[in-house]
Amino acid sequence: MTIPFETQGSTRPIGYWIRSADRCLTKAIEAIQSELGLEQADWQVLNTLAESAAGMPFGRLRETFDPMLEVRDLHKVLISLADRRLLRSEEHFWRLTDKGRDVHRSARERQTALRRKAMQGISEADYSLVVNVLARLVSNCQRPEDT
């Protein structure tokens, strides 16, 4: 018997689907980044700097990535990207190089294609509903117990 897609897995708990979706998307994104010689932190720094044509001082980058990256780890990422000529530091501002912009653009285009594929058959309304339900679930779990 074939189960219609709309009802497949409906007996599985929400945690199964949350973890499965996270693993699936993370694995696909990591594959895209790996093809371009990037790790997650590399992508995050490139993406952050791509949004700022003027570049960013180290202090602002530190604030942006706290608590995701320790200061020493952020420094290592910046140096590694600079060694690969994806970034440069001028007057204490970190900026993308032309090569860095090209790598960022390529990664962004591939990730956009992945998102399109992942969202096939999912309406904006359904996506919004799921995000809102998960946000409420998290909020409810984080709320102090009523006494």
N, C-alpha and C positions, 0 to 999 in steps of 0.2 A: 504494500500500500504506500503510495506517495503522499506525503504530508504537504499541503500548500505552504509556500514559504512564509506567508503571513503568520502561521501558527507554529512553525518549527521552533523547537526549543522553549516553548512557552512554559514548560514544566521546570525549566532550569531556573535557579535563583538569580536575582539581579547581579550579585557579586560575580557569578560566572561570566555574564555578558560584559560587565565592566572590565574585568581582568582580561578577557579574551580580546575585546576591542582595543584596550591599551597595548597589549602585547603585539597584536597584528599591526597596528599603526606604527608603533615604535620600531618594530623590526623592519617595516617597509621604509620608514624615514631614515633609519640607520644605514640601510643598504644604499639609498640615494646618496647620503652624505659620504659613506665609505668610498663609493665610486669616484667621488671628487676629492678624496683624501682628507675629508673633514670628520671630526668627532662632534658630538652634540654641543659642547662648549664653544668649539670653533664656529659652528653655525650661528649660535646665539650672539656671539660677539660680532661676526660679520653682519648679521641681520640688524643688530642694534646700531652699528656704525653706518649702515646703508641708509638709515632713516635720518641721519644727520650729516648733511653735506659739509658743514663746517668742522666736523669731527667732534671728539669729546675728550675732555681732560681725564686723566686716570681716576681722579676722585669721583667724577660723575659715573664713570664705568663701574667703579667699586660700589657705589650706592645702588646702581642698577642691578648688579649681580649679587648683592647681599640678600639673603644668606645662601644663594645657590652655589657660589664659588667663594672659597677662601681667598684672601688677598694674594697669597703666594701662588695659588692655582690660576687666578686671573692673570697675574704677571706672566706665568709660564705660557698661557694661551696666547697672550699678546706677543711675546717674544717669538714663539713658534710661528705664528702667522706672519710676523715681520720677517723672520728668516726665510719664509717661503715667498716673500715679496707680495703678500696679500694686504698688508697694512704698512703704514709708516707713521713715525712719530715726529711731529714738527712743532716746535715751541710748546711742548708738553701736551699737545693735542694728538690723539690717535685718529687716523683717517684711513679709509680704504684706498688702495692703489687701483689703477686701471685693471690690473689682473684680479685684484680682490673683488672689484665690481663685477667682472665677468664671471668669476666663480660663484659669487652670491646670486647673480641673475640666473645662472644655470641651475643652481640648487633650488632656487625659488620656483622656477618654471617646472622642474621635475616634481616638487612637492605640491604645486598647484594641480598638476595632472593627477597625482595620487589622490588628492582630496576630491577631485571630480569623480574619479573611479570609485572611491569609497562612498561617495554620496549618491551614487546611482540609485534611483528608485526611492529616494528619501526626500520628501518635500521640505521646504524651509520651515513650514509650520510644525512638521513632525520633529525636525532637528531642534527647533526652539523649545518644543514641549519637553523633549528628553533632557536638554540642558537645564531647563528650569526645574524639572523634577529632581534631577541629580543635585542641583544647587540647594534645593529645599531639604533633600535627604541629608546632605552634609551639614547644613545649618541646624537641622533638628538634632543630629548626633552630637554637635558641638555645644548645644545649649545646655547650661547647667540644669541639673535635675530640679524639678519643682519640690519644694519642701513644705 
